[in-house]
Amino acid sequence: MHIILVSDRLATARSITLTWRHLVLSMTILFLSVILLSSVFSYLTVRHAAEVRLPFLQDMLRTMKAEESQRSQDFVRENLNVMAVKLGEMQAQLFRLDTIGERLAGIAGIRLQELKAIEPKAARAASADGRGGPLLRASDMTPEELQRAVDSLAQQVEAKSDTISLIESKLLEDRVKKSLLPTSLPVEAQWNASAYGWRLDPFTGERAMHEGVDFVAAPGTPIRAAAAGIVISAALHPQYGNLVEIDHGHELTTRYAHASRLFVKPGQFVRRGQKIAEVGTTGRSTGPHLHFEVRVQGVAQNPNRFLRMAQAGPHQLAQGQRISETH
């Protein structure tokens, strides 16, 4: 680009040549000048505004902080109230569980003194006293009060868990004992054909001891285990015929004699009511029947006091357990 300068002071015209380098340099200087002037103007404006309006900004900031703090406090208070209500509902449910636990303990035969012994003092104090009355001057709970209430509730829950575990163990123990007592009929038939005790022997006519009871039934009638246990014998006996003997623990055994067929073998675990044999007339027998014996420490017991509990209630069954434990 050529620029020609003409002036009255100049004798001749002067020519100036501008290249792209000159143009770029000029634009750069112009841009930097604008940036510098804008920065100076902004600095002066902000400083002047801050000096004039600083108290107003400080008041506005304080107001905003106060409002934010109030909102936070309201939010925390609302959450505390909700948690307090939930805590009260949980305490009410815990008291209901306590009542249910006491009823279950009565069913399981556990005395209340045993339940109270495993509870901490705080839990006993919280559940022992009755509470009520009109609502006067209600106030919100503080975080510290709520924390103490939660800790107390946690102790009570732990104590109730121990109580329920104790009741569960007792009920399980009773259930196991009941399953091991021969209190179900081995054959669906009457057992008055030949009762336990002294009788006239059907073969010799002499007075002899009959150590079991006889169930008269048709050949092939299922014979079922009167209780759960381990089979200790399942073989042919010279007098009992085909005999099954089951160990129920605590030195209590049952015998099932004169069977036609055996369906178990020694060492096998059998459940209460499981089919173990069929009625027959093997061994020293005058006809198809089941000879059933109950023995404790090898001594024959009267099976009647066990069999009569086959359809008895829980109270009679528990009484039968105590009878069996004393022999």
BATORLUM-544425 format. One line per 2 residues: number of its first residue (from 1); for each residue x, y, z of N, C-alpha, C. Coordinates in steps of 0.1 Angstrom, whole numbers, padded with zeros to 4 digits, always signed. Example, Ala and Ser with C-alpha at 12.3 -4.5 7.8 and 13.67 -1.06 7.14 Angstrom:
1 = +0132,-0057,+0078,+0123,-0045,+0078,+0132,-0033,+0078  +0128,-0022,+0071,+0137,-0011,+0071,+0129,+0000,+0079 .
# end
This chain:
1 = +0009,-0012,+0000,+0000,+0000,+0000,+0009,+0012,+0000  +0006,+0022,-0009,+0014,+0034,-0010,+0006,+0046,-0006 .
3 = +0011,+0054,+0003,+0005,+0066,+0008,+0013,+0078,+0003  +0008,+0088,-0005,+0015,+0100,-0010,+0011,+0112,-0001 .
5 = +0021,+0118,+0005,+0018,+0130,+0013,+0022,+0142,+0005  +0012,+0151,+0005,+0014,+0164,-0002,+0012,+0175,+0007 .
7 = +0021,+0185,+0008,+0020,+0196,+0018,+0027,+0208,+0012  +0021,+0220,+0017,+0027,+0232,+0012,+0041,+0234,+0017 .
9 = +0044,+0228,+0029,+0058,+0229,+0034,+0068,+0221,+0027  +0063,+0211,+0020,+0072,+0202,+0013,+0074,+0206,-0001 .
11 = +0086,+0207,-0006,+0088,+0211,-0020,+0083,+0201,-0029  +0084,+0189,-0025,+0080,+0178,-0034,+0071,+0168,-0026 .
13 = +0063,+0160,-0033,+0054,+0150,-0026,+0062,+0138,-0021  +0058,+0134,-0009,+0065,+0122,-0003,+0056,+0110,-0003 .
15 = +0062,+0099,-0006,+0055,+0086,-0007,+0059,+0076,+0005  +0049,+0071,+0011,+0052,+0061,+0022,+0046,+0048,+0018 .
17 = +0053,+0037,+0020,+0049,+0023,+0016,+0045,+0016,+0029  +0033,+0011,+0031,+0028,+0003,+0042,+0027,-0012,+0038 .
19 = +0034,-0020,+0046,+0033,-0035,+0043,+0023,-0041,+0053  +0020,-0054,+0051,+0011,-0061,+0061,+0017,-0062,+0075 .
21 = +0029,-0062,+0076,+0035,-0062,+0089,+0032,-0049,+0097  +0032,-0038,+0089,+0029,-0025,+0096,+0014,-0025,+0100 .
23 = +0005,-0030,+0092,-0009,-0031,+0095,-0012,-0039,+0108  -0005,-0051,+0108,-0007,-0060,+0120,-0002,-0053,+0132 .
25 = +0009,-0047,+0132,+0015,-0040,+0143,+0005,-0029,+0148  +0000,-0021,+0139,-0009,-0011,+0142,-0022,-0016,+0149 .
27 = -0028,-0026,+0144,-0040,-0032,+0150,-0037,-0038,+0164  -0025,-0044,+0166,-0022,-0049,+0179,-0021,-0038,+0189 .
29 = -0014,-0027,+0185,-0013,-0015,+0194,-0026,-0010,+0198  -0035,-0009,+0188,-0048,-0003,+0190,-0056,-0012,+0200 .
31 = -0055,-0025,+0198,-0063,-0035,+0207,-0058,-0034,+0221  -0044,-0033,+0223,-0039,-0033,+0236,-0043,-0020,+0243 .
33 = -0043,-0009,+0235,-0047,+0004,+0241,-0062,+0003,+0246  -0070,-0003,+0238,-0084,-0004,+0243,-0086,-0012,+0255 .
35 = -0079,-0023,+0256,-0079,-0032,+0268,-0074,-0024,+0280  -0063,-0017,+0279,-0058,-0009,+0290,-0067,+0001,+0295 .
37 = -0073,+0009,+0286,-0082,+0019,+0289,-0095,+0013,+0296  -0100,+0002,+0291,-0111,-0005,+0298,-0108,-0009,+0312 .
39 = -0096,-0015,+0314,-0092,-0020,+0327,-0092,-0008,+0337  -0085,+0003,+0332,-0084,+0015,+0341,-0098,+0020,+0345 .
41 = -0107,+0021,+0335,-0120,+0026,+0337,-0128,+0017,+0347  -0127,+0003,+0345,-0134,-0006,+0354,-0129,-0005,+0368 .
43 = -0116,-0004,+0370,-0110,-0003,+0383,-0115,+0010,+0391  -0115,+0021,+0383,-0119,+0033,+0390,-0134,+0033,+0393 .
45 = -0142,+0026,+0384,-0156,+0026,+0387,-0160,+0017,+0399  -0154,+0005,+0400,-0156,-0004,+0411,-0152,+0002,+0424 .
47 = -0140,+0008,+0424,-0135,+0014,+0436,-0144,+0025,+0441  -0149,+0033,+0432,-0158,+0044,+0436,-0171,+0038,+0441 .
49 = -0176,+0028,+0435,-0189,+0022,+0439,-0187,+0015,+0453  -0176,+0008,+0455,-0174,+0002,+0468,-0173,+0012,+0479 .
51 = -0166,+0023,+0476,-0165,+0033,+0487,-0179,+0039,+0490  -0187,+0040,+0479,-0200,+0046,+0481,-0211,+0037,+0487 .
53 = -0211,+0024,+0482,-0221,+0015,+0485,-0217,+0003,+0494  -0205,+0003,+0500,-0201,-0008,+0508,-0210,-0010,+0520 .
55 = -0215,-0001,+0528,-0224,-0004,+0539,-0237,-0011,+0535  -0242,-0007,+0523,-0254,-0014,+0518,-0251,-0028,+0515 .
57 = -0240,-0031,+0509,-0236,-0045,+0505,-0234,-0053,+0518  -0228,-0047,+0528,-0226,-0055,+0541,-0239,-0058,+0547 .
59 = -0249,-0048,+0547,-0262,-0051,+0553,-0269,-0062,+0545  -0268,-0062,+0532,-0275,-0072,+0524,-0269,-0086,+0527 .
61 = -0256,-0086,+0528,-0249,-0099,+0531,-0253,-0105,+0545  -0254,-0096,+0555,-0258,-0100,+0568,-0272,-0105,+0568 .
63 = -0281,-0098,+0561,-0295,-0103,+0560,-0296,-0117,+0553  -0288,-0119,+0542,-0288,-0131,+0536,-0283,-0143,+0545 .
65 = -0273,-0140,+0552,-0267,-0150,+0561,-0277,-0153,+0572  -0284,-0143,+0578,-0294,-0145,+0588,-0306,-0154,+0583 .
67 = -0310,-0151,+0571,-0321,-0159,+0565,-0317,-0173,+0563  -0305,-0175,+0558,-0300,-0189,+0555,-0298,-0196,+0569 .
69 = -0293,-0190,+0579,-0292,-0196,+0592,-0305,-0200,+0598  -0315,-0191,+0596,-0329,-0194,+0601,-0335,-0206,+0594 .
71 = -0333,-0207,+0580,-0338,-0218,+0573,-0331,-0231,+0577  -0318,-0230,+0580,-0311,-0242,+0585,-0316,-0247,+0598 .
73 = -0319,-0237,+0607,-0324,-0241,+0620,-0338,-0247,+0619  -0346,-0241,+0611,-0360,-0246,+0609,-0359,-0261,+0603 .
75 = -0350,-0263,+0594,-0349,-0276,+0588,-0345,-0286,+0599  -0334,-0283,+0607,-0330,-0292,+0617,-0341,-0295,+0627 .
77 = -0348,-0284,+0632,-0358,-0286,+0641,-0369,-0295,+0636  -0373,-0293,+0623,-0384,-0301,+0617,-0379,-0316,+0617 .
79 = -0367,-0318,+0613,-0362,-0332,+0613,-0361,-0338,+0627  -0357,-0330,+0637,-0357,-0335,+0650,-0371,-0339,+0655 .
81 = -0381,-0331,+0652,-0395,-0334,+0656,-0400,-0347,+0649  -0396,-0348,+0636,-0400,-0361,+0629,-0393,-0373,+0636 .
83 = -0380,-0372,+0639,-0373,-0383,+0645,-0379,-0386,+0659  -0383,-0375,+0666,-0389,-0377,+0679,-0402,-0385,+0678 .
85 = -0410,-0382,+0668,-0423,-0389,+0667,-0420,-0403,+0663  -0411,-0406,+0654,-0407,-0420,+0651,-0402,-0427,+0663 .
87 = -0394,-0420,+0671,-0389,-0427,+0683,-0400,-0431,+0692  -0410,-0422,+0694,-0421,-0425,+0702,-0429,-0437,+0697 .
89 = -0431,-0438,+0684,-0437,-0450,+0678,-0429,-0462,+0680  -0416,-0462,+0679,-0408,-0474,+0681,-0409,-0478,+0696 .
91 = -0409,-0469,+0705,-0410,-0472,+0719,-0423,-0479,+0722  -0434,-0474,+0716,-0447,-0481,+0717,-0447,-0495,+0712 .
93 = -0441,-0497,+0700,-0440,-0510,+0694,-0431,-0519,+0703  -0421,-0513,+0709,-0412,-0521,+0718,-0420,-0526,+0730 .
95 = -0429,-0518,+0736,-0437,-0522,+0747,-0447,-0533,+0743  -0452,-0532,+0731,-0461,-0543,+0727,-0453,-0556,+0725 .
97 = -0441,-0555,+0720,-0433,-0567,+0719,-0429,-0573,+0733  -0428,-0564,+0742,-0425,-0568,+0756,-0437,-0576,+0761 .
99 = -0449,-0572,+0759,-0461,-0579,+0763,-0462,-0592,+0756  -0459,-0593,+0743,-0460,-0605,+0735,-0449,-0615,+0741 .
101 = -0437,-0609,+0744,-0426,-0618,+0749,-0430,-0624,+0762  -0437,-0617,+0771,-0441,-0622,+0784,-0451,-0633,+0782 .
103 = -0460,-0632,+0772,-0470,-0642,+0769,-0463,-0655,+0764  -0454,-0653,+0755,-0446,-0664,+0749,-0438,-0671,+0760 .
105 = -0432,-0663,+0769,-0425,-0669,+0780,-0434,-0677,+0789  -0446,-0673,+0791,-0455,-0681,+0799,-0458,-0694,+0792 .
107 = -0460,-0694,+0779,-0462,-0706,+0771,-0450,-0715,+0772  -0438,-0709,+0771,-0426,-0717,+0771,-0422,-0722,+0785 .
109 = -0430,-0717,+0795,-0426,-0721,+0809,-0415,-0714,+0815  -0412,-0702,+0810,-0401,-0694,+0816,-0407,-0684,+0825 .
111 = -0401,-0683,+0837,-0406,-0673,+0847,-0401,-0659,+0844  -0410,-0649,+0848,-0406,-0636,+0845,-0393,-0631,+0851 .
113 = -0390,-0638,+0863,-0377,-0634,+0870,-0365,-0638,+0861  -0367,-0648,+0853,-0356,-0652,+0844,-0354,-0642,+0833 .
115 = -0365,-0637,+0828,-0365,-0627,+0817,-0359,-0614,+0822  -0363,-0609,+0834,-0358,-0597,+0840,-0343,-0598,+0843 .
117 = -0338,-0610,+0846,-0324,-0611,+0850,-0315,-0608,+0839  -0319,-0610,+0826,-0310,-0607,+0815,-0311,-0593,+0809 .
119 = -0321,-0585,+0814,-0323,-0572,+0810,-0314,-0562,+0818  -0308,-0552,+0811,-0301,-0542,+0819,-0310,-0533,+0827 .
121 = -0305,-0526,+0837,-0313,-0519,+0846,-0321,-0508,+0839  -0315,-0501,+0829,-0322,-0491,+0822,-0334,-0496,+0815 .
123 = -0333,-0508,+0809,-0344,-0514,+0801,-0355,-0518,+0811  -0351,-0523,+0823,-0361,-0527,+0832,-0369,-0515,+0838 .
125 = -0361,-0504,+0840,-0368,-0492,+0845,-0377,-0487,+0835  -0374,-0487,+0822,-0382,-0481,+0812,-0394,-0489,+0809 .
127 = -0394,-0502,+0811,-0405,-0511,+0808,-0414,-0514,+0821  -0409,-0511,+0833,-0416,-0515,+0845,-0427,-0505,+0849 .
129 = -0424,-0492,+0846,-0433,-0482,+0852,-0444,-0478,+0841  -0456,-0474,+0846,-0466,-0470,+0838,-0465,-0455,+0836 .
131 = -0469,-0450,+0824,-0467,-0436,+0821,-0479,-0430,+0815  -0483,-0417,+0817,-0494,-0411,+0811,-0496,-0397,+0816 .
133 = -0508,-0391,+0813,-0511,-0378,+0818,-0514,-0368,+0807  -0519,-0357,+0810,-0522,-0346,+0800,-0510,-0340,+0794 .
135 = -0510,-0335,+0782,-0499,-0328,+0776,-0499,-0314,+0779  -0488,-0309,+0786,-0487,-0295,+0791,-0474,-0290,+0787 .
137 = -0474,-0278,+0781,-0461,-0271,+0778,-0452,-0280,+0770  -0457,-0285,+0759,-0448,-0294,+0751,-0437,-0286,+0745 .
139 = -0425,-0292,+0744,-0414,-0285,+0738,-0406,-0295,+0729  -0399,-0289,+0720,-0391,-0297,+0711,-0379,-0303,+0718 .
141 = -0375,-0315,+0713,-0363,-0322,+0719,-0351,-0316,+0713  -0341,-0315,+0721,-0327,-0310,+0717,-0320,-0322,+0711 .
143 = -0310,-0320,+0702,-0302,-0331,+0697,-0297,-0340,+0708  -0292,-0334,+0719,-0286,-0343,+0729,-0297,-0351,+0736 .
145 = -0309,-0346,+0738,-0320,-0354,+0744,-0324,-0365,+0734  -0325,-0362,+0722,-0328,-0372,+0712,-0318,-0383,+0711 .
147 = -0305,-0380,+0712,-0294,-0390,+0712,-0295,-0399,+0724  -0298,-0393,+0736,-0299,-0401,+0748,-0311,-0411,+0747 .
149 = -0322,-0406,+0741,-0334,-0414,+0739,-0331,-0426,+0730  -0324,-0423,+0719,-0320,-0433,+0709,-0311,-0444,+0716 .
151 = -0302,-0439,+0724,-0293,-0449,+0731,-0301,-0457,+0740  -0310,-0451,+0748,-0318,-0459,+0757,-0327,-0470,+0749 .
153 = -0332,-0465,+0738,-0340,-0475,+0730,-0332,-0486,+0724  -0319,-0483,+0720,-0310,-0493,+0715,-0308,-0504,+0726 .
155 = -0306,-0499,+0739,-0304,-0509,+0750,-0316,-0517,+0752  -0328,-0511,+0751,-0340,-0519,+0753,-0342,-0529,+0741 .
157 = -0339,-0525,+0729,-0340,-0535,+0718,-0330,-0546,+0720  -0318,-0543,+0724,-0308,-0554,+0726,-0313,-0564,+0737 .
159 = -0319,-0558,+0748,-0324,-0566,+0759,-0336,-0575,+0754  -0345,-0569,+0746,-0356,-0577,+0741,-0351,-0588,+0731 .
161 = -0341,-0585,+0724,-0335,-0595,+0715,-0330,-0607,+0723  -0323,-0604,+0734,-0319,-0615,+0743,-0330,-0623,+0748 .
163 = -0341,-0616,+0752,-0353,-0622,+0757,-0359,-0631,+0747  -0361,-0626,+0735,-0367,-0635,+0724,-0358,-0647,+0721 .
165 = -0345,-0645,+0722,-0336,-0656,+0719,-0337,-0667,+0730  -0339,-0662,+0743,-0341,-0672,+0753,-0354,-0679,+0752 .
167 = -0364,-0672,+0748,-0377,-0679,+0746,-0376,-0689,+0734  -0369,-0685,+0724,-0368,-0693,+0712,-0360,-0706,+0716 .
169 = -0350,-0704,+0723,-0342,-0716,+0728,-0350,-0726,+0736  -0358,-0720,+0745,-0367,-0728,+0754,-0377,-0735,+0746 .
171 = -0384,-0729,+0736,-0394,-0735,+0728,-0387,-0746,+0719  -0375,-0743,+0714,-0368,-0753,+0706,-0365,-0765,+0714 .
173 = -0360,-0763,+0726,-0357,-0774,+0735,-0369,-0782,+0738  -0381,-0775,+0741,-0393,-0783,+0744,-0397,-0791,+0732 .
175 = -0396,-0785,+0720,-0400,-0792,+0708,-0391,-0804,+0706  -0378,-0803,+0708,-0369,-0815,+0707,-0373,-0825,+0717 .
177 = -0376,-0821,+0729,-0380,-0831,+0739,-0393,-0838,+0735  -0402,-0831,+0730,-0415,-0837,+0726,-0413,-0846,+0715 .
179 = -0404,-0843,+0705,-0402,-0852,+0694,-0395,-0864,+0698  -0388,-0864,+0709,-0380,-0876,+0714,-0388,-0884,+0724 .
181 = -0400,-0880,+0728,-0408,-0888,+0737,-0418,-0896,+0729  -0419,-0909,+0733,-0428,-0918,+0725,-0443,-0915,+0729 .
183 = -0448,-0904,+0723,-0462,-0900,+0727,-0471,-0901,+0715  -0467,-0908,+0704,-0476,-0910,+0693,-0479,-0925,+0691 .
185 = -0490,-0929,+0687,-0494,-0943,+0685,-0486,-0949,+0674  -0479,-0961,+0678,-0472,-0968,+0667,-0481,-0975,+0657 .
187 = -0493,-0978,+0661,-0503,-0985,+0652,-0516,-0978,+0655  -0524,-0976,+0644,-0537,-0970,+0646,-0547,-0981,+0650 .
189 = -0546,-0985,+0663,-0554,-0995,+0668,-0554,-0994,+0683  -0563,-1002,+0690,-0564,-1002,+0704,-0553,-1011,+0710 .
191 = -0548,-1007,+0722,-0538,-1016,+0728,-0542,-1022,+0741  -0555,-1025,+0742,-0560,-1032,+0754,-0560,-1047,+0754 .
193 = -0555,-1052,+0743,-0556,-1067,+0741,-0548,-1074,+0752  -0536,-1068,+0755,-0528,-1074,+0766,-0521,-1062,+0772 .
195 = -0524,-1058,+0784,-0519,-1046,+0790,-0505,-1049,+0797  -0499,-1038,+0801,-0486,-1039,+0808,-0489,-1044,+0822 .
197 = -0480,-1053,+0827,-0481,-1058,+0840,-0482,-1073,+0841  -0486,-1078,+0852,-0486,-1093,+0854,-0499,-1098,+0847 .
199 = -0497,-1110,+0841,-0508,-1117,+0834,-0505,-1132,+0833  -0514,-1139,+0828,-0512,-1153,+0826,-0506,-1155,+0812 .
201 = -0495,-1161,+0811,-0488,-1163,+0799,-0496,-1171,+0789  -0498,-1167,+0776,-0507,-1174,+0767,-0502,-1188,+0763 .
203 = -0489,-1190,+0765,-0483,-1203,+0761,-0482,-1213,+0773  -0479,-1208,+0784,-0477,-1217,+0796,-0488,-1216,+0806 .
205 = -0496,-1206,+0805,-0507,-1204,+0815,-0502,-1200,+0829  -0489,-1197,+0830,-0484,-1193,+0843,-0484,-1178,+0844 .
207 = -0484,-1173,+0857,-0483,-1159,+0859,-0470,-1153,+0855  -0470,-1143,+0846,-0457,-1138,+0841,-0458,-1123,+0839 .
209 = -0447,-1116,+0839,-0447,-1102,+0837,-0447,-1099,+0822  -0457,-1090,+0818,-0457,-1085,+0804,-0452,-1071,+0804 .
211 = -0441,-1069,+0798,-0433,-1056,+0798,-0437,-1046,+0787  -0448,-1048,+0781,-0453,-1039,+0771,-0468,-1039,+0769 .
213 = -0473,-1034,+0758,-0487,-1035,+0755,-0488,-1040,+0741  -0500,-1047,+0738,-0502,-1053,+0725,-0513,-1046,+0717 .
215 = -0509,-1043,+0705,-0519,-1037,+0695,-0523,-1048,+0686  -0536,-1051,+0686,-0541,-1061,+0677,-0545,-1054,+0664 .
217 = -0539,-1059,+0653,-0541,-1053,+0640,-0539,-1063,+0629  -0544,-1060,+0617,-0543,-1070,+0606,-0529,-1071,+0601 .
219 = -0525,-1082,+0596,-0511,-1083,+0590,-0509,-1073,+0579  -0497,-1067,+0580,-0494,-1057,+0570,-0497,-1043,+0574 .
221 = -0504,-1041,+0585,-0507,-1027,+0590,-0494,-1020,+0593  -0492,-1008,+0589,-0480,-1000,+0591,-0477,-0999,+0606 .
223 = -0464,-1000,+0610,-0459,-0997,+0623,-0450,-0985,+0622  -0453,-0975,+0630,-0446,-0962,+0628,-0439,-0959,+0641 .
225 = -0428,-0952,+0640,-0420,-0948,+0652,-0428,-0939,+0661  -0428,-0942,+0673,-0436,-0934,+0683,-0429,-0921,+0686 .
227 = -0416,-0920,+0683,-0408,-0907,+0685,-0396,-0908,+0676  -0390,-0897,+0674,-0377,-0896,+0666,-0366,-0903,+0674 .
229 = -0357,-0908,+0666,-0345,-0915,+0673,-0336,-0922,+0663  -0327,-0930,+0668,-0317,-0938,+0660,-0320,-0952,+0662 .
231 = -0321,-0960,+0651,-0324,-0974,+0652,-0311,-0981,+0657  -0313,-0988,+0668,-0301,-0996,+0673,-0302,-1011,+0671 .
233 = -0314,-1015,+0667,-0315,-1030,+0663,-0327,-1031,+0654  -0325,-1039,+0643,-0336,-1043,+0634,-0332,-1056,+0628 .
235 = -0337,-1067,+0636,-0333,-1080,+0632,-0343,-1090,+0638  -0341,-1103,+0635,-0350,-1114,+0640,-0345,-1118,+0654 .
237 = -0355,-1118,+0663,-0352,-1122,+0677,-0359,-1135,+0680  -0354,-1144,+0688,-0360,-1157,+0690,-0374,-1156,+0697 .
239 = -0376,-1146,+0706,-0389,-1144,+0712,-0397,-1132,+0707  -0390,-1121,+0704,-0397,-1110,+0699,-0400,-1111,+0684 .
241 = -0394,-1121,+0677,-0396,-1121,+0662,-0388,-1110,+0656  -0394,-1105,+0645,-0388,-1093,+0638,-0389,-1081,+0647 .
243 = -0378,-1076,+0652,-0378,-1066,+0663,-0371,-1053,+0658  -0377,-1042,+0660,-0370,-1029,+0658,-0369,-1022,+0672 .
245 = -0357,-1018,+0675,-0354,-1010,+0688,-0348,-0997,+0684  -0354,-0986,+0690,-0350,-0972,+0687,-0346,-0965,+0699 .
247 = -0334,-0959,+0698,-0329,-0951,+0709,-0333,-0936,+0707  -0340,-0930,+0718,-0345,-0917,+0717,-0337,-0907,+0725 .
249 = -0325,-0911,+0730,-0317,-0903,+0738,-0321,-0903,+0753  -0312,-0898,+0762,-0315,-0898,+0776,-0318,-0912,+0781 .
251 = -0312,-0923,+0775,-0313,-0937,+0779,-0328,-0941,+0778  -0336,-0936,+0769,-0349,-0940,+0766,-0350,-0947,+0753 .
253 = -0356,-0959,+0753,-0357,-0967,+0740,-0371,-0972,+0739  -0375,-0976,+0727,-0387,-0982,+0724,-0385,-0995,+0716 .
255 = -0394,-1005,+0718,-0392,-1018,+0710,-0406,-1020,+0703  -0404,-1026,+0691,-0416,-1029,+0682,-0413,-1044,+0677 .
257 = -0422,-1053,+0683,-0419,-1067,+0681,-0430,-1074,+0672  -0426,-1086,+0668,-0435,-1096,+0660,-0439,-1090,+0647 .
259 = -0430,-1082,+0641,-0433,-1076,+0628,-0432,-1086,+0617  -0439,-1084,+0606,-0438,-1093,+0594,-0426,-1088,+0585 .
261 = -0425,-1075,+0584,-0414,-1070,+0575,-0408,-1058,+0583  -0395,-1056,+0580,-0388,-1044,+0586,-0383,-1035,+0575 .
263 = -0384,-1022,+0577,-0381,-1012,+0567,-0370,-1003,+0571  -0363,-1006,+0582,-0352,-0997,+0587,-0340,-1007,+0590 .
265 = -0329,-1000,+0592,-0317,-1008,+0596,-0309,-1001,+0607  -0300,-1008,+0614,-0293,-1001,+0625,-0285,-0989,+0621 .
267 = -0285,-0979,+0629,-0278,-0966,+0626,-0286,-0956,+0619  -0298,-0960,+0614,-0307,-0951,+0607,-0314,-0941,+0616 .
269 = -0315,-0929,+0612,-0323,-0919,+0619,-0338,-0920,+0614  -0347,-0921,+0623,-0361,-0921,+0619,-0369,-0909,+0626 .
271 = -0378,-0904,+0619,-0387,-0893,+0624,-0399,-0899,+0631  -0405,-0891,+0639,-0418,-0894,+0645,-0428,-0897,+0634 .
273 = -0435,-0909,+0636,-0445,-0912,+0626,-0440,-0919,+0613  -0427,-0921,+0612,-0421,-0927,+0600,-0424,-0942,+0601 .
275 = -0427,-0948,+0589,-0430,-0963,+0589,-0417,-0970,+0590  -0417,-0979,+0600,-0405,-0987,+0602,-0407,-1002,+0600 .
277 = -0419,-1007,+0600,-0422,-1021,+0599,-0437,-1023,+0596  -0441,-1036,+0595,-0455,-1039,+0593,-0459,-1050,+0603 .
279 = -0471,-1050,+0607,-0476,-1059,+0617,-0476,-1073,+0612  -0471,-1083,+0621,-0471,-1097,+0617,-0473,-1105,+0630 .
281 = -0468,-1118,+0629,-0470,-1127,+0641,-0457,-1136,+0642  -0445,-1129,+0640,-0433,-1137,+0641,-0429,-1138,+0656 .
283 = -0420,-1148,+0658,-0415,-1149,+0672,-0426,-1156,+0681  -0425,-1153,+0694,-0434,-1159,+0703,-0447,-1152,+0704 .
285 = -0456,-1155,+0694,-0469,-1148,+0692,-0480,-1158,+0689  -0492,-1154,+0693,-0504,-1163,+0690,-0512,-1158,+0679 .
287 = -0508,-1146,+0673,-0516,-1140,+0662,-0511,-1126,+0659  -0515,-1121,+0648,-0510,-1108,+0643,-0513,-1097,+0653 .
289 = -0502,-1090,+0657,-0503,-1079,+0666,-0489,-1072,+0667  -0489,-1061,+0674,-0476,-1054,+0677,-0474,-1054,+0692 .
291 = -0463,-1059,+0696,-0459,-1058,+0710,-0450,-1046,+0711  -0454,-1036,+0719,-0447,-1023,+0720,-0442,-1021,+0735 .
293 = -0429,-1017,+0736,-0423,-1015,+0749,-0416,-1002,+0750  -0416,-0996,+0761,-0408,-0984,+0764,-0399,-0987,+0776 .
295 = -0386,-0984,+0774,-0376,-0987,+0784,-0368,-0975,+0787  -0365,-0972,+0800,-0356,-0962,+0805,-0345,-0968,+0813 .
297 = -0332,-0966,+0808,-0320,-0973,+0814,-0322,-0988,+0814  -0328,-0993,+0803,-0330,-1007,+0802,-0342,-1013,+0810 .
299 = -0348,-1005,+0818,-0359,-1010,+0827,-0372,-1007,+0820  -0381,-1017,+0819,-0394,-1015,+0812,-0403,-1006,+0819 .
301 = -0409,-0997,+0812,-0419,-0987,+0818,-0433,-0990,+0812  -0443,-0985,+0819,-0456,-0987,+0814,-0459,-0978,+0802 .
303 = -0461,-0983,+0790,-0462,-0974,+0778,-0475,-0966,+0779  -0485,-0970,+0788,-0498,-0963,+0788,-0496,-0948,+0791 .
305 = -0487,-0945,+0800,-0486,-0931,+0804,-0480,-0922,+0793  -0473,-0929,+0783,-0469,-0921,+0771,-0479,-0921,+0761 .
307 = -0485,-0933,+0758,-0495,-0934,+0747,-0508,-0926,+0750  -0511,-0924,+0763,-0523,-0916,+0766,-0521,-0902,+0763 .
309 = -0509,-0897,+0761,-0506,-0884,+0757,-0505,-0881,+0742  -0509,-0892,+0735,-0508,-0891,+0720,-0518,-0880,+0715 .
311 = -0529,-0879,+0722,-0539,-0868,+0718,-0541,-0859,+0730  -0532,-0858,+0739,-0533,-0849,+0751,-0529,-0835,+0747 .
313 = -0532,-0826,+0756,-0528,-0812,+0755,-0514,-0809,+0759  -0509,-0797,+0757,-0496,-0793,+0761,-0493,-0795,+0776 .
315 = -0503,-0793,+0785,-0501,-0794,+0799,-0498,-0808,+0803  -0506,-0818,+0797,-0504,-0832,+0800,-0491,-0837,+0794 .
317 = -0488,-0831,+0782,-0475,-0836,+0776,-0463,-0831,+0784  -0464,-0819,+0789,-0453,-0815,+0798,-0452,-0823,+0811 .
319 = -0463,-0827,+0816,-0463,-0835,+0828,-0457,-0849,+0825  -0460,-0854,+0813,-0454,-0867,+0809,-0439,-0866,+0807 .
321 = -0434,-0854,+0803,-0420,-0852,+0802,-0413,-0853,+0815  -0420,-0846,+0825,-0414,-0847,+0839,-0414,-0861,+0844 .
323 = -0425,-0869,+0841,-0425,-0883,+0846,-0414,-0891,+0840  -0412,-0889,+0827,-0401,-0896,+0820,-0387,-0893,+0825 .
325 = -0386,-0880,+0829,-0372,-0875,+0833,-0369,-0881,+0847  -0379,-0885,+0855,-0377,-0890,+0868,-0374,-0905,+0868 .
327 = -0375,-0911,+0857,-0372,-0926,+0856,-0359,-0929,+0848 .
# end
